[in-house]
Amino acid sequence: MSLRGRTLLIVSVLMLATLGAVQLAGRLLVYPSFLALEQDQAQRNAERVIGVIDRELALFATTCEDWAYWDDTYQFATDLNTDYQRSSLIQTNQISLKINLLAFYDRSGKRLWARAVDFDSKKSFPLDEFSADQLPADFPLLAREDVPTVRAGLLNTTHGPMLAISAPILRSDRRGPRHGTLIMGRFLDARAIRRIAQQTFLNVELKPVAGTAGVILPPNLTGLHVPHTDFRLANTGQFVRADATLADLTGRALLDLIVNTPREVSSRGREALRVSMLSIALAGLGITAILLWLLNRSVLVPVSRLTRVVRRIGAGDDDHARLRLKRNDEIGELGNEFDRMLDRIADARRRLLSESYRSGANEMAGGVINDLREALGPLRERLEQPLRLLDRSQTASQQPLFHELNDPAISRHRQSEITQILQDQSQENAILIAEARSELRAIRKALEKLQDIVAEYSRFIASSSASEAIAIDGLIQQAQRKMTPMSRAALEIEVDSSVERAPPVLAAREILLQVINVLIEQAAKSRIADAQPRRQLRITASTELTQGRSMVHLRFDDNRAALDSEEIAGLFKRDDHPGDASHGLDLAWAENAILAMGGRLYAEASRPYDGLVLHLLLVRAKNVEL
C-alpha cells in the first residue's frame, strides 16, 4: 500500500474511532442522562396531576367548611327550616358551586336532607350510597368530633368515583357541639379529567382498578390529599407512562391514574446527539481534508517526488541525477543526504570500475609477460639455426678463388677447376640461404603473434573505462574471432537470434569484451580439463525489469558435467581457478568488473543441458540507436 493510501487509512480509522467513541459516549453517558431527565419529568408531571387533584380537593374542602361552619346551616340541622332550604339549598346554587352531592346528617348518621345533581341534565337523581335513611356507623365520612375536622378522599359510587368532603356542622365561630355532618361530593368523571388535563397540558387517564380491589394503603381521612401508590414509569413508544393506583377513603384500590408524558426530552436528546454527531462528522471531514491536504503538500508530494526520482535514477542508472530538494525540514535533509549518498555511490562505482580496469590491466600484463616469456624462449633457439646455416656458408673461402680466377697467367685447366668449385659452393650456399630464409619467416610469424598480444594489451590499456552504448551481438562476434585454435576445437558455440535483437547495453567496451572472452574461454577449458567430447555453448539474450531497472539478460549455457552448489560457488574464487593463461583474467575479475558497471554475473545449474549456465545482466542503454 502506498504512503498516501496508508495516511488516508490511518486518518479515516482515527476519524471513525473518534466518531465511534463519541457515539458510544453519547449512547452510554449522554443519552441515558436525557432518559433520566425524561423519567424525572414524567414523575413530576404525574405528581402535578396528583397535585391538581389535591388542590381541587383542598378548594372543595374550603367550600364544605364554609357551609358546615355557618350558623344558618347549624340551625337547619336543628330544625330543618324551610327558609334555609329556599335560600341556600336551591339546585342552581348547587350546580354553580359544582357540587354533585350535598347531604346533611345528624349526629347518629341519620339523613336530614340530601340531593345529587347531574350537571349536564341539571336534574337530581338518586345516589344509592346516600339514598338510605341511615348511614352505617362506621361510614368514614361521618363526623365524630365537635371541633373543625375535615374528612376528604375518594369514594366509589354507583355513578363513578367521587371526590367526597365532610365536616362537622358547627356554629360560625367553629364551636360545637356538632349538630351533624355535612357531606359534599364532586364526581371525578371525564369532564373533571379533561379539566385536569387542560390545566396540566398532559395526557391524563383514570381507569377503574382491574380485578378485586384490596387494601393497598392505610386510611388517612384527615389529610386533604388523595392517597396513592408510588408511580411506575415505563416507556411506551412516543410517551413515558407514569401510573399509580389511587385509594379510596378506606385505603382500598379504586382508580388507576395514568399520565402520559410525550418523550420530547429523549427525542430532543436524540436530535441533539444526531446533530452533534453530524457536526462532529462534518468537522472531522473538514479536519481530515485539511490534514490530508497539509500532509499531501508537506509530506506525501515530496516523498512521491523523492520516490519517482529514485526510481528514475535506479531505472536509468544515471550517475549524475540528483534530487536537489530545497527544503529546510526533515524531507529536505533526507533528500540532501540521498544526493550525498548518490555522490558517494557514483564515486565508489567509478573507483570500482577503475580498480577493475586496473586489475584487468595487471592481469593482462601478467598474461602478456607469460606469453612473451613462453614465446621468446623458443624464438632464441630458432634464431640460432639460421645463424648456424649462415655460418656454414662458404662465402669467405670463395674470395681467393675469385682472385686466382682473375689472374691472367692461370691455366685453362685451373680455370675450369676453380669454376667447378665455385659452382658447387654456390649451390650449397643457395640451399643454406633458403633454409635460413624459411627459419626467418617462422621467426617473423612468431614476432607478429607477439606483436598481436602486445597490441591487444596496448589497446586495453589505451581504452577508456567510461560506459557507452554497445551492441552485444557485435561484441560476441569479436570475442569469437579472438578464440584460440585449441578453444575452437574444444567448443561449439551457438548464438541465438535473440542476441542480434537484443537492445544495446551500457558498459565499458574493452572491459566487457574481456568479460565475454573469459566466459567463452572458461567453457572451452572446462572441456579440456574433463576430457569430454566437444562442448556445446549456447548464448541467448532477453530483456527484463530488475528492481525497477531495465536490464539485458545474457545466458551462457553449456553441457559440462553437473556441478554441485559448492563447485558453482568455487568458480568465482581466484585460488581455485587461476583463469585465462593468455590474458591473466578469470571469473572473479569478471564478476567485479560487471558489478562495477552496474550489472550482475552469477552461475547456476543449467536446465537445457543439465550443465552450467552463467547469467550476465547488463544495464540497458536508453534511447540509443546504433
C-alpha positions in Angstrom: 0.0 0.0 0.0 1.3 3.4 -0.9 2.1 6.0 1.8 -0.8 8.2 0.7 -3.1 5.2 1.0 -1.8 4.4 4.4 -2.1 8.0 5.5 -5.7 8.1 4.3 -6.4 4.8 6.0 -4.9 5.9 9.3 -6.7 9.3 9.3 -10.0 7.5 8.3 -9.6 4.9 11.1 -8.8 7.7 13.6 -11.9 9.6 12.4 -14.1 6.6 12.6 -12.7 5.7 16.0 -13.4 9.3 17.2 -16.9 9.1 15.8 -17.4 5.7 17.4 -16.1 6.9 20.8 -18.4 10.0 20.6 -21.3 7.8 19.6 -20.5 5.4 22.4 -20.2 8.2 24.9 -23.5 9.6 23.7 -25.2 6.3 23.9 -23.8 5.3 27.3 -23.4 8.6 29.0 -25.3 11.5 27.4 -28.4 9.8 26.1 -29.0 8.0 29.4 -29.0 11.4 31.1 -31.7 12.5 28.7 -33.7 9.4 29.6 -33.2 10.1 33.3 -34.4 13.7 32.8 -37.3 12.3 30.9 -38.2 9.9 33.7 -37.9 12.8 36.2 -40.1 14.9 34.0 -42.7 12.1 33.8 -42.5 11.7 37.6 -43.0 15.4 38.1 -45.9 15.5 35.6 -47.6 12.7 37.4 -47.1 14.5 40.7 -48.5 17.6 39.1 -51.7 15.8 38.2 -51.9 14.4 41.8 -51.3 18.0 43.0 -54.1 19.3 40.8 -56.5 16.7 42.3 -55.3 17.5 45.8 -55.7 21.2 45.1 -59.2 20.7 43.9 -59.9 18.6 46.9 -58.5 21.4 49.1 -60.7 24.1 47.3 -63.6 21.8 47.6 -62.9 21.4 51.3 -63.0 25.2 51.8 -66.4 25.3 50.2 -67.6 22.5 52.5 -66.2 24.3 55.6 -67.9 27.5 54.6 -71.2 25.7 54.6 -70.6 23.5 57.6 -69.3 26.2 59.9 -72.3 28.5 59.5 -75.0 29.4 61.9 -77.7 29.0 59.3 -76.5 25.5 58.5 -76.3 24.8 62.2 -79.9 26.0 62.7 -81.0 23.9 59.7 -79.5 20.8 61.1 -81.5 21.5 64.2 -85.0 22.3 62.8 -84.8 21.7 59.0 -86.3 25.1 58.5 -87.7 25.9 55.1 -86.1 29.3 54.9 -82.7 27.8 54.7 -83.9 25.4 52.0 -85.4 28.2 49.9 -82.4 30.5 50.2 -79.4 28.2 50.2 -80.4 24.7 49.0 -81.7 25.7 45.6 -80.5 23.5 42.8 -78.9 26.4 40.8 -76.7 27.2 43.7 -75.5 23.6 43.9 -74.8 23.5 40.2 -72.9 26.8 40.3 -70.7 25.6 43.1 -70.0 22.3 41.1 -71.4 20.2 43.9 -72.8 16.9 42.6 -73.7 15.7 46.1 -75.0 17.8 49.0 -76.1 15.9 52.1 -76.9 16.7 55.8 -76.8 14.0 58.5 -77.4 14.3 62.2 -75.0 13.1 64.9 -76.2 9.5 64.6 -75.8 9.4 60.8 -79.5 9.8 60.1 -80.1 11.6 56.8 -81.6 15.0 57.3 -81.5 16.2 53.7 -79.7 15.0 50.6 -79.6 15.7 46.8 -77.5 14.5 43.9 -77.5 16.6 40.7 -76.3 15.9 37.2 -74.6 18.9 35.8 -75.4 18.0 32.2 -79.1 17.4 32.6 -79.4 19.7 35.6 -81.6 17.2 37.2 -81.4 15.5 40.5 -81.0 11.7 40.7 -80.9 9.1 43.4 -77.4 8.2 44.6 -77.6 4.7 46.1 -74.8 5.2 48.6 -76.7 8.2 50.1 -80.3 7.2 49.4 -80.7 5.3 52.7 -82.1 7.0 55.7 -79.2 6.0 57.9 -75.5 5.8 57.1 -73.5 2.9 58.7 -72.0 3.8 62.0 -68.6 3.2 60.6 -69.1 5.3 57.5 -65.8 7.1 57.1 -67.3 10.5 56.2 -69.3 10.8 59.4 -68.0 13.5 61.8 -67.1 12.2 65.2 -65.6 15.3 66.8 -67.0 18.6 68.0 -64.1 20.6 66.6 -63.5 21.6 63.0 -62.3 18.5 61.2 -62.4 17.9 57.5 -62.5 14.4 56.1 -61.7 14.0 52.4 -60.9 11.4 49.8 -62.2 9.3 47.0 -65.4 7.5 47.3 -66.7 4.8 44.9 -70.3 5.2 44.0 -72.7 3.6 41.6 -72.3 6.6 39.3 -68.5 6.6 39.4 -65.7 7.8 41.6 -66.3 10.9 43.6 -64.2 13.5 45.5 -66.0 13.5 48.8 -65.6 16.1 51.6 -67.2 16.0 55.0 -67.1 18.4 58.0 -69.0 18.6 61.3 -71.8 21.1 61.4 -70.7 23.8 63.8 -71.5 27.4 64.6 -69.9 30.2 62.6 -67.4 30.6 65.4 -66.5 27.0 64.8 -67.7 25.8 68.1 -69.9 22.9 69.0 -71.4 20.8 69.9 -71.8 19.5 66.4 -75.3 19.0 65.1 -74.4 16.5 62.4 -72.2 16.1 59.4 -72.2 18.0 56.1 -71.1 15.9 53.1 -70.3 17.3 49.7 -69.2 15.3 46.6 -68.0 16.0 43.1 -67.7 13.3 40.5 -64.2 12.6 39.2 -65.7 12.0 35.7 -64.5 12.6 32.2 -65.3 16.3 32.5 -63.0 16.5 35.5 -60.3 14.6 33.9 -60.4 16.9 30.8 -60.2 19.9 33.1 -57.2 18.4 34.9 -55.5 17.6 31.5 -56.2 21.2 30.3 -54.7 22.6 33.5 -51.6 20.4 33.3 -51.3 20.2 29.5 -50.8 16.4 29.9 -52.5 13.3 28.7 -54.3 12.0 31.8 -56.4 8.8 32.1 -58.3 7.5 35.1 -59.4 3.9 34.9 -61.1 1.6 37.4 -58.8 -0.8 39.0 -58.9 -4.2 37.2 -59.8 -7.1 39.4 -60.8 -7.3 43.0 -59.7 -4.1 44.9 -57.8 -4.8 48.0 -56.4 -2.6 50.8 -53.2 -1.0 49.5 -52.8 2.0 51.8 -53.8 2.8 55.4 -56.8 5.2 55.5 -56.0 8.8 56.1 -59.2 10.8 56.3 -57.9 14.0 57.9 -55.4 14.8 55.1 -56.5 16.9 52.2 -54.9 14.7 49.6 -55.7 11.5 47.6 -53.6 8.6 48.8 -51.8 6.7 46.0 -49.1 4.2 45.4 -45.6 5.1 44.1 -45.5 5.9 40.4 -44.5 3.2 38.0 -42.7 4.5 34.9 -42.5 2.8 31.6 -41.6 3.8 28.0 -44.4 3.2 25.6 -43.3 4.4 22.2 -44.0 8.1 22.0 -44.8 8.6 25.7 -43.4 7.9 29.1 -46.2 6.3 31.0 -46.4 7.1 34.8 -49.2 5.2 36.5 -50.2 4.9 40.2 -53.2 3.4 42.0 -55.5 5.8 43.9 -57.0 4.6 47.1 -60.5 5.4 48.5 -61.3 6.6 52.0 -60.8 3.1 53.4 -57.4 2.6 51.7 -58.7 0.2 49.0 -57.5 0.5 45.4 -60.1 2.4 43.4 -58.6 4.0 40.3 -55.5 3.7 38.1 -54.1 7.1 37.3 -52.2 7.1 34.0 -50.2 10.2 33.0 -48.6 10.0 29.5 -45.7 12.4 29.1 -44.5 13.0 25.5 -40.9 11.8 25.0 -39.8 15.2 24.0 -36.6 15.2 26.1 -35.4 11.9 24.6 -36.4 12.9 21.1 -34.6 16.2 21.6 -31.7 14.4 23.1 -31.6 12.0 20.1 -31.8 15.0 17.8 -29.1 16.8 19.7 -26.9 13.7 19.5 -27.6 13.4 15.8 -26.8 17.0 15.2 -23.7 16.8 17.3 -22.6 13.6 15.5 -23.3 15.2 12.2 -21.4 18.3 13.3 -18.5 16.2 14.6 -18.6 14.2 11.4 -18.5 17.3 9.2 -15.8 18.8 11.4 -13.9 15.5 11.2 -14.3 15.5 7.4 -13.0 19.1 7.3 -10.1 18.4 9.7 -9.4 15.2 7.7 -9.4 17.1 4.4 -7.2 19.9 5.8 -4.9 17.3 7.4 -4.7 15.3 4.2 -4.1 18.5 2.2 -1.3 19.5 4.6 0.2 16.0 4.7 -0.1 15.8 0.9 1.6 19.1 0.4 4.2 18.8 3.1 5.0 15.1 3.1 3.4 13.0 0.5 4.1 15.1 -2.6 7.8 15.5 -1.6 8.1 11.8 -0.8 6.3 10.9 -4.1 8.7 13.1 -5.9 11.6 11.5 -4.0 10.3 8.1 -5.0 9.9 9.0 -8.6 13.4 10.5 -8.8 14.9 7.5 -7.0 13.1 5.1 -9.3 14.2 7.1 -12.4 17.8 7.1 -11.1 17.6 3.4 -10.4 16.0 2.6 -13.8 18.2 4.8 -15.8 21.5 4.2 -14.0 22.2 7.9 -14.3 25.1 8.7 -12.0 24.5 12.4 -12.5 20.8 12.5 -11.5 20.2 14.3 -8.1 17.1 15.3 -6.1 18.3 18.8 -5.1 15.4 19.4 -2.8 15.4 23.0 -1.5 13.6 22.4 1.9 14.5 23.2 5.5 12.7 20.2 7.0 13.5 16.6 7.6 12.5 15.7 4.0 14.9 18.3 2.7 17.6 16.8 4.9 16.7 13.3 3.6 16.9 14.5 0.0 20.3 16.2 0.6 21.6 13.1 2.4 20.3 11.0 -0.5 22.2 13.2 -3.0 25.3 12.9 -1.0 24.8 9.1 -0.9 24.4 9.1 -4.7 27.7 11.1 -5.0 29.4 8.5 -2.8 27.9 5.6 -4.7 28.9 7.2 -8.1 32.4 7.8 -6.8 32.6 4.2 -5.4 31.4 2.9 -8.7 33.9 4.9 -10.6 36.7 3.8 -8.3 35.5 0.1 -8.5 35.4 0.3 -12.3 38.8 1.9 -12.3 40.1 -0.7 -10.0 38.6 -3.4 -12.1 40.1 -1.8 -15.2 43.5 -1.6 -13.4 43.1 -5.2 -12.1 42.3 -6.3 -15.6 45.3 -4.5 -17.0 47.5 -6.0 -14.4 46.1 -9.5 -15.0 46.5 -9.0 -18.7 50.1 -7.7 -18.2 50.9 -10.9 -16.3 49.4 -12.9 -19.1 51.3 -10.9 -21.7 54.6 -11.3 -19.9 53.9 -15.0 -19.5 53.1 -15.2 -23.3 56.3 -13.3 -24.1 58.4 -15.5 -21.9 57.0 -18.6 -23.5 57.3 -17.3 -27.0 60.8 -15.7 -26.6 62.4 -18.9 -25.3 61.8 -21.0 -28.5 62.4 -17.9 -30.5 66.0 -17.6 -29.2 66.6 -21.3 -30.1 65.1 -20.7 -33.6 67.4 -17.7 -34.2 70.5 -20.0 -33.7 69.5 -22.2 -36.6 69.7 -19.5 -39.4 72.9 -18.2 -37.8 74.5 -21.7 -38.0 73.3 -22.0 -41.6 74.8 -18.7 -42.5 78.0 -19.7 -40.7 78.2 -22.8 -42.8 78.0 -20.8 -46.0 81.4 -20.7 -47.8 81.4 -17.2 -49.0 84.7 -16.4 -47.2 86.6 -19.2 -49.0 85.4 -18.1 -52.4 87.3 -14.8 -52.3 90.8 -16.4 -53.0 89.3 -18.4 -55.8 87.9 -15.3 -57.4 91.4 -13.6 -57.2 93.0 -16.6 -58.6 90.5 -16.8 -61.4 91.2 -13.2 -62.3 94.9 -13.9 -62.7 95.9 -13.7 -66.5 98.5 -16.4 -66.0 96.1 -19.0 -64.8 95.9 -22.1 -66.9 92.8 -23.3 -68.6 92.7 -26.4 -66.6 93.0 -24.5 -63.4 90.4 -22.1 -64.5 87.9 -24.9 -65.2 88.7 -26.5 -61.9 88.1 -23.2 -60.0 84.9 -22.6 -61.9 83.5 -26.0 -60.9 84.4 -25.4 -57.3 82.7 -22.0 -57.2 79.6 -23.6 -58.8 79.4 -26.3 -56.2 79.8 -23.8 -53.4 77.2 -21.5 -54.8 74.6 -24.3 -55.0 75.4 -25.3 -51.4 75.1 -21.7 -50.2 71.8 -21.3 -52.1 70.4 -24.3 -50.2 71.6 -22.9 -46.8 70.2 -19.4 -47.6 66.8 -20.9 -48.5 66.7 -22.8 -45.2 67.8 -19.7 -43.3 65.1 -17.7 -45.1 62.4 -20.2 -44.1 63.5 -20.1 -40.5 63.5 -16.3 -40.5 59.9 -16.3 -41.9 58.8 -18.5 -39.0 60.5 -16.2 -36.6 58.7 -13.3 -38.2 55.3 -15.1 -37.7 56.2 -15.6 -34.0 57.1 -12.0 -33.7 53.8 -11.0 -35.3 51.9 -13.1 -32.8 53.8 -11.4 -30.0 53.0 -8.1 -31.6 49.3 -9.0 -31.6 49.4 -9.9 -27.9 51.2 -6.6 -27.1 48.8 -4.7 -29.4 45.8 -6.2 -27.7 47.2 -5.3 -24.3 48.1 -1.8 -25.5 44.5 -1.3 -26.9 43.1 -2.4 -23.5 45.4 0.0 -21.7 44.6 2.8 -24.0 40.9 2.2 -24.0 38.6 4.4 -21.7 36.8 2.8 -18.8 33.8 5.1 -19.4 30.5 3.5 -20.2 29.0 3.7 -23.6 26.2 2.1 -25.6 27.4 -1.2 -27.1 25.7 -3.7 -29.4 26.1 -7.0 -27.7 25.9 -9.2 -30.9 29.0 -7.4 -32.4 30.9 -7.8 -29.2 30.2 -11.6 -29.1 31.3 -12.0 -32.7 34.5 -10.1 -31.9 35.1 -12.4 -28.9 34.6 -15.5 -31.1 37.2 -14.3 -33.6 39.7 -14.0 -30.7 39.3 -17.6 -29.7 42.5 -19.7 -29.8 42.6 -22.7 -32.1 42.5 -25.1 -29.2 39.4 -23.4 -27.8 37.8 -23.5 -31.3 38.4 -27.2 -31.4 37.1 -27.8 -27.9 33.9 -25.7 -28.1 31.0 -25.4 -30.5 29.2 -22.0 -30.0 25.5 -21.4 -30.9 24.5 -17.8 -30.8 20.7 -17.4 -30.7 18.9 -14.9 -32.9 17.7 -13.1 -29.7 21.3 -11.8 -29.3 21.0 -9.9 -32.5 17.7 -8.5 -31.5 18.9 -7.5 -28.0 19.0 -3.8 -27.3 22.4 -2.1 -26.7 23.9 -2.2 -23.2 25.6 0.5 -21.2 29.2 -0.7 -20.4 32.9 -0.1 -21.0 33.6 -1.8 -24.3 37.1 -3.3 -23.8 36.2 -4.5 -20.3 33.0 -6.1 -21.4 34.9 -7.7 -24.3 37.4 -9.3 -21.9 34.5 -10.5 -19.7 32.9 -12.2 -22.7 36.3 -13.7 -23.6 36.6 -15.1 -20.1 33.1 -16.6 -20.2 33.8 -18.3 -23.5 37.3 -19.5 -22.7 36.2 -21.0 -19.3 33.6 -23.1 -21.1 36.3 -24.4 -23.5 38.9 -25.0 -20.8 36.4 -27.0 -18.7 36.0 -29.4 -21.6 39.8 -29.8 -21.9 40.1 -30.4 -18.2 37.3 -33.0 -18.1 38.4 -34.7 -21.4 34.8 -34.8 -22.5 33.5 -34.8 -26.1 33.3 -31.4 -27.8 31.4 -29.0 -25.6 28.4 -27.0 -26.7 27.8 -23.4 -25.6 24.5 -21.6 -26.3 24.2 -17.9 -25.9 20.7 -16.3 -25.6 19.5 -12.8 -24.7 16.4 -11.3 -23.2 15.2 -8.1 -21.5 13.8 -7.9 -18.0 13.0 -5.5 -15.3 15.1 -6.0 -12.2 14.4 -3.7 -9.2 12.9 -1.0 -11.4 15.8 -1.1 -13.9 15.7 -2.3 -17.5 18.3 -5.0 -18.0 19.6 -7.1 -20.8 20.0 -10.7 -19.6 22.6 -12.9 -21.4 22.7 -16.6 -20.7 25.8 -18.8 -21.5 24.5 -22.4 -21.3 27.0 -25.3 -21.7 26.7 -29.0 -21.3 29.5 -29.7 -18.9 29.2 -32.3 -16.2 26.8 -31.3 -13.4 28.3 -29.3 -10.6 27.1 -29.1 -7.0 26.5 -25.8 -5.2 30.0 -25.7 -3.7 31.6 -26.2 -7.0 29.5 -23.5 -8.6 30.4 -21.1 -5.8 34.1 -22.0 -6.3 34.0 -20.9 -9.9 34.3 -17.3 -8.7 37.3 -18.0 -6.3 40.6 -16.9 -7.7 42.6 -19.5 -5.8 40.7 -22.4 -7.3 40.5 -21.0 -10.8 43.7 -19.2 -11.9 41.8 -18.0 -15.1 42.9 -17.3 -18.6 46.5 -18.1 -19.0 46.8 -16.0 -22.1 45.2 -12.9 -20.5 45.5 -13.5 -16.8 41.8 -12.9 -16.3 39.2 -15.1 -14.5 35.5 -15.2 -13.4 36.4 -13.5 -10.1 37.7 -10.5 -12.0 34.7 -10.6 -14.5 32.3 -10.6 -11.6 33.9 -7.5 -10.1 34.1 -5.8 -13.4 30.4 -6.4 -14.2 29.4 -5.3 -10.7 31.3 -2.0 -11.3 29.3 -1.4 -14.5 26.0 -1.8 -12.5 25.3 -5.3 -13.7 25.5 -8.8 -12.2 27.3 -12.1 -13.0 26.3 -15.4 -11.3 26.1 -19.1 -12.1 23.6 -21.9 -11.5 22.8 -25.3 -12.8 21.6 -25.2 -16.5 18.2 -26.6 -17.3 18.5 -27.1 -21.0 21.8 -29.1 -20.8 21.9 -30.3 -17.2 25.2 -28.5 -17.1 26.1 -24.9 -16.1 24.6 -21.5 -17.0 26.4 -18.2 -16.5 23.9 -15.3 -16.2 25.2 -11.9 -17.3 22.9 -9.0 -16.6 23.8 -5.6 -18.1 22.2 -2.2 -17.9 20.2 -1.4 -20.9 21.2 1.8 -22.8 18.2 4.1 -23.1 17.1 5.8 -26.3 20.2 4.8 -28.2 20.3 3.8 -31.9 23.4 2.1 -33.2 
